[in-house]
């Protein structure tokens, strides 16, 4: 292929991917007789922090490993900055991975671990020293070059792994559940540090997790996956407030999903008769019609204990009260088969109901969303 033809081809490819930093087209990966990833299309924008979120076995890590080059797709194309790379090995893809298990060399110092990729690229010693020092400073480990990684805590080791990834200045940074081995407080701290660093450096990043809170806190966009496919792709706000189906609603955030039947449909709203025999006005996305079975999403934090004449209310019997200090969760039995969770943000400001009490729960206007049944 001549230089002119190659340039024209690459320009056409970039146009077809809309200038995406990462583009996946028709990706399929099988293990044995089952497909781990099925006909997956995805675009990651330059400088974006995109999270692949889903339960174990949904295909998110397989997808990440195909972007990195550790796995080859059985079908489809992988493009980085418009270049088709699905046939290239990992060291020729200009990506860097932060692993769940850190993957550090225990016999090397912190500085040697961080500088490993630069040494493999045969960079000058002075440049390696300067870039390693800068990377460690960025992750809060300035001056730790001569320490052994075995002398570090789990959080410090993950910072070393992060420094090793950013020091080579990759076009795409890949994260494979890097915080899952850390305790809750440290996870919360590193979430913010990783996001701040990613914004500061402007590196396009793909983050894999099954932790919905990580996804909501860190992401510019989230791709919710199930059975090798993307169920919904959108901003954290859209995924949480406007889930595409009951699976997304149930996986992202706490949720009440109450079965019912749509009895009237208006513009953007429908009247639903719940299985409890109550009725609620629920938002919908245009995918339901009169007579359709639906599942009504009610987020626990959107509900209020006590009924009012100006809003829809649902009656139930209190069967559980969990006070966690900053908030409490009240669980009501609406019918023998239906439970309703209500989140109380400041339990110290009011008296929580006693077990066995019959109370009403207010459903404020706009708080309910009707989703197609069976999803």
Order of alpha helices (4+ residues) and beta strands (2+ residues): alpha-beta-beta-beta-alpha-beta-beta-beta-alpha-alpha-alpha-alpha-beta-alpha-beta-alpha-beta-beta-alpha-alpha-beta-beta-beta-beta-beta-beta-beta-beta-beta-beta
